[in-house]
Structures are given as structure tokens and as C-alpha cells.
Amino acid sequence: MSLHEAAPPGPTTADRRRGRPWHRPLAVCAVLLAVLTVLSGVGVAVDDRTLLGEPVWVKPLKFGFAFALYSATLAWLLPRLDRGRRLARWAGTVFAVAVVVEVGAITVQAARGTFSHFNADRTDPVTLALVPVLTFGVMVIVVAQLIVCVVVLRQRTGGGDLNRAIRAGLGLATFGMLVPLYWMVTGVHPRTVTDANGDAIPMYQGHGIGDPDGHGMALTNWSVTGGDFRVPHFFALHGIQVLLLLTVVLAALSARRAWLRDERVRARLVGCAALGLWGLVAVVTSQAARGQSLIHPDGVTLGAFAGVLVLTAAVTARVVVVAVRSRPAGAP
């Protein structure tokens, strides 16, 4: 090679991001929580202790599964941002650490056979040490989530369908994380309950609306005797996975449906799904706030569900019809 011959170009930023496609702290967090989910499942099977009628290991199982799934989603997403990558990286790291600490505290209390959140027992030094961690840990998680959401809203890269799925999904997730803060400060129900060790534990709050402790469904433990803000929390938190999966399905279908090859059409369909998810979350949030169980809807709730379904179906049908009619003549 002559001295005047150009040297081969170095790796671009995009190349480097492809070489490290996952946010490592969030990926580690997801793996740890996935392992915890499996171990908690074993605990449910072999440990017969209960808290308010629920196996002591169900709560670590639910939190581990939910945050493992969401952390893995963020671990995949953050390295693909083009703007504010450093801020998003730090926010993701803070989120991962806070989630591990939060779920770790929940697991410790479960192993001890006592309550984690809302526990007002001032005679137990371990509880005294962990309750502030549980309380402020939620706030740290929410703030980190808000920062990630703002950074993502500034992005202009990627396909329109993926951008729409990420933005709508993170918006839903942020709302879902704010819901617990709402019920923590609006409905205080002090009472005394018995933990798995037979000890009387003072509690300053509960999950149920109308029935503070509720009588829960299998596995989820969502109240069947009153409202429960864990319902909108769950649907909102995991909406982003539904929307991302939809973008994958639409991209796969575009190989056989010419009208789906238009990125704008796929983006509109993702928007229709986001509309339906937001409507669903709005209905179950209102239902919980009125002290109504998810599985015992009244006429108002059923009418709202029907309205969301009809509206979502109508706008989706219109997008499909317009896209098919606009297909270029002679297209396969």
C-alpha cells in the first residue's frame, strides 16, 4: 500500500452499537430477576407459608417476572438510541440497580415470612431498615423511567412503526409506574394483620380499593372483592412488549402482503393498537378507582370496554381498507 492510499475506515458508531447490542447493567438485572422468578416458583411449590392467603413466594415471583421482562426490553432498546445515549445509559444503570435493590428487599421479607410494602412494624430492625429502601426505591425507579421516556421522545431514528411502538409503550409504562405512587398517597387504610410467623403486623396501606386487603385471584392476587390498582399497573407496564411484538409480526407479514410494505401503514396499525391499549388501561384504572374488581364489571365498565373495542376495530379497519385500495396497480 502506498503512503497516499487511503486507510480503511474505522468502525462507525452504528457498528460499535451492533457490537454491544445490550445495555449490560439492565441485561444483568434481567438475568438475575429471571433466576429469581424460577427460584420463587420452586418456593411456591415447596413452602406452604402464606401472607393473607397468598404463598409468601408469589410476590417475589411476580416482581421478578415483571421487571425481568421490562429490564430486558430496556436493555435492548437503550443502545439503539441516537440522541442522549449517555444520559439514557446512566438512567438505565440507575434503573437496574434500583430494581435489583427493590426486588431484593421484597425477597428478603418474603423469606422471613413477613410483609414488604406497607409494613409499619417498628419493633423489627430488618423491617425498619428495608421499608425506606422499598419506599424510596419506587421513586428512584419512576424518575429513571421518566428520564428514559424523555430521551426516547427526542429520537428520530428507526422505522416509523418501531418509533411509534417504543414511544407509546414507554408512555404506558411510565403511567403504570405512577399508578402505585397514586394509591400509596391517596388511600391510607391503617390496620393490623397477621404474617406467616403468626405475628401481628401493623400496616398503613393495602392494594385493594374498597377492601384494603381484598380476596385475591389465583397467582395475580388481584382483588375479587374490590378495586385493585395493580391491574392497570400490570397492563400499562407490559404494553410496550405487546407493541414491539406487533411490529415484528407486521414486518413478517409484509413479505406476503404488499400493502404492509409501506412503513407508514405499519406505523398507523401500531398506532391503532396503542390507542386500544391506552383505552384498556384507562378503563381498568377507572374501574379500580371505583372500587370494582376486574372480574365483576358493571354496566358502565362493560360499556367502556365495548366502546374501546369498537373504536379500535373501526380505526384499524379504515387503515387496512385505505392501504389495500392505495396499493399500486399490478402489485402482487
N, C-alpha and C positions, 0 to 999 in steps of 0.2 A: 504494500500500500504506500502510495506517495504521501509526502507530508501535506500536500494540498488536497488530498482526498478527504471527503467529509467522514467524520467518525459516525458510527451508528448511533441513532438517538437513544437516550436513556429511557427508562420506564416512565410513563406518564402517571399522573395522579390516579387516573382510572385504572391503570394497570396495577398500581400498588394496592388500590382498594380491592381489586379482584384477588390479589394475593393474600389479603387478610379480610375475608368476607364477613367476619363476625366480630361484634364488639365483645372482647374477651371477658370482662367482668360480668356482663349480662349473660354470656354463654355459660360461664362457670356457675352463676346463680341459677340458671335454668336447670343445669345438670344436677346440682345439689338438691334443688327442690323436687326434681323428678325422682331422685333416690329416696328423698323423704316421703314422697307420695307412696312409693312401693312399701317402704318400711311401715308407714302408718296403716296401710291396708292390711299388713300382717298383724299389726297391733289390734286392729278392729276384730280380726278373726280369733286372736288368742287371749285378748284381755277383756274380761267381762265387766270391768268398771264402767259406770255411766255418770254423766252430768246432765241433770234434768231430763233423764230418759234417753240421752244420746251417748253412744260409746265415746269414751274420752279421746280416742284417736281420730274421730271423724273430723274434728276441726283442723288439726294439722294436715290431714289428708286433703281437705277442701282447699285450704290456703296454699298448700304445696302445689296441687294440681293447677289452680287458677294462676298463680304467679309464675310457675314454670312455663306455662303456655304463653303468658303475656311477655315475660322476660325474653323468651326465645324469639318472639316476634320483634321486639325492640332490638335484640342483638343482631338480627338480620337486617333491620331497617337502617339503623344509625350510620353504619359505614357507607351507605349508598347516598347519603346527603351530599350536596354540593356547596351549600351555604351554611355557615355556622357550625361546621363539623367539630371544631374544638369545644365549643360550648355544649353541643349535644353529647359529645363523648364524656365530658365531665359530669353532665346531668345524668347520663346513663350509668356512670360509675356510682354516683351518689344513690341513684335509684336502686341499683343492685345491692349495695351494702345495706341500705335501709331495709330492703325487703328481706335479706338474709337475717338481719338482726330481729326484725319484727316476727317473722315466721319462727325463728329460733326461740324467741321468748314464748310464743304460743305453744311450741312443742315442749319446752321445759315445764310449763304449767300443766299441760296435758299429762305428761309423765308423772307429775306429782299428784294428779287426780284432783286438781282444783281449777278454778276459772282464771282465764287470762284477762280479756277485756271486761270492763265494768266492775272489776273486783275492788271493793273498798275495805278489805280486811287490813287493819293497821297493826295487827299482832303478829303477822308473818313477815319476817325480814326479807325473804325472797320475793314475795309479792310486792312489798314496798319498793324493792329495787327495780322490779320489772314493769310495774304499772306505768311509771313515767316513760319508760322505753316504748311501751305499746302505744301510749297516748301521743307522744311527740313523733314517734316513728311514722305514724299515719300522715302527719302534717308534712314531714320531710318527703315522703313518697309523693304526696299530692303536688308539692312545689316543684319537685324534679319532673313530674309528669307535665305540669304546666309549661315549664321551660322547653321540654322536648316538643310539645304541641306548637308553641310559638315558632321554634326553629323550623319545624316541618312546614308550617304555613308560609314560610318565606321561600320554599323551594320552587324551582321552575323546571326541574329535570324529570326525565322519565315519561312514560306514556300518560295520556290524559286519564285513562281508566285506572291506572295504578295510583296516580296522584290523587284522584278523587277518592279511591278506596282508603288510602292512608289518611287523608285529611278528615274524612267523615268518621273513619274508625277511631282515630285518636281523639276527635271531639267527643265521640260517645264514651270512650274510655275515661276521659277527663271528667265528664259528667258522672260516670259511675263511681269514680273515686271521691267525688264531692258529696255524694249521697250519704255515706257513713258519717261524714262530719255534720251533716244536717241533723240526722237523728240523734247524734251524740249531744247536741246542744239544745234541741227543741223539746224533747220528750223525756223528762227525768222521772224515773219510777223507782225510788229507793225501797228496798225490801230485803228480807233475809231468806236465803235458800241453803240447801244442804249439798255439799260437794261429795265426791266419790269416797272420801275418807270418813264421811259421817259428820263433818264439822259444819257448823252454822257460819255461813259466809254472807256478810252484808254486801249488797250490790246497789249501785247507784243508777243503773240503766239496764235496758233489755233490748232485744231485737224486735220483739213484737209491738205492733201498734194496736192498742185496744186491749190486748192480752200481752203484757210485757215479756213473758217467757214463751208463750204460745205452746202449742202441742204440735210438734213438727212432723213433716213428711219424712219418708224414708230417705236416707242419705243426705239430702239437702238440708233437712230440718227446718225448712221454711214453714212458718206458722199456718195451721189449718183452722185456727180459731180467731184469727185477727189479721191485720195487715203486717207486712214484713218488708222493710227496705232492702233486705238482701236480694230480693227478686230483681228490682231494677238495677241494683249494683252488679249482679251477675250478667244480665242481658247486655248492659251497656259496656261492661269491661271486655266482653268477648265478641262484640260486634265487628271489631277490626279483623279478627280471624275469618269471619263469615265473608266479609267484603274482599279480603285478599284471595280467599279460595274462589270466589266468584270470578275475579279477574283471570285466574288460571283456567277455569272452566271455559270462560268466553274465548280466551286465546286458543284453547284446544279446539273448540267448536268452529272457530273461524277457518280452519283448514277445510271444512266441509260446507260452510255457509258463507257465500261470497259477501252477503250484506253485513256480516260481522267483521269483515276485514277492515272496515273503516273504524279507525280508533275513536272517532267522535261518537259513533253508535255504541261501542262498548262502554265508553265513559258515561253516556246517558243511561245505559242499563244499570251500571254500577250506582249512578245517582238515584235511580228508581229504587234499588234495593236499600240504599242508605235512607231514603225517605221512609220506606216501610219499617226499617229498624228504629229510626227516631220515633215514629208513631207508636210502635210497640212499647218502647221504653217510656214514652210519655203516658201511655195508658196504664202500664203496671205501676208507674210511680204514683199516679193519681189514685189508683186502686189501693195501694199500700197506705197512702196518706189518709184515706177514708176509713182505715181500719178493716179492710176487706181482704180475705185470703185469696190467693191466686186461683185456687181450685173451687171457690164459691163466688163466682162473679154475679152481680146483679144485672138488671136490665140496662142500666147506664153503661156499665163496663162492657157488656156484650155488644151494645150499640156502637161504642167507641172502637172496639176490636173490628167490628164489621166495617165501619167507616174507613179505618186504616187499610184493611184488606181490599176493599173496593177501589179506593183511591190509588193504591199501589198497583193493583192489577190494571186499572184504566190507563195510567200514565205509561206503564210498561208496554201495554198493547199498542198504544199510539206510537211509541218509539219504534217498535218492531214493524208495524204497518208502514210507517213513513220510510223506514230503512229499506224494506223489501221493494217498495214502489220506486224508490230512488236508485235502485241498482242499475248500473249501466246496461244498455241493450246488448244482448249477446253474451253477457257474463255467465259463467257456468253456475 
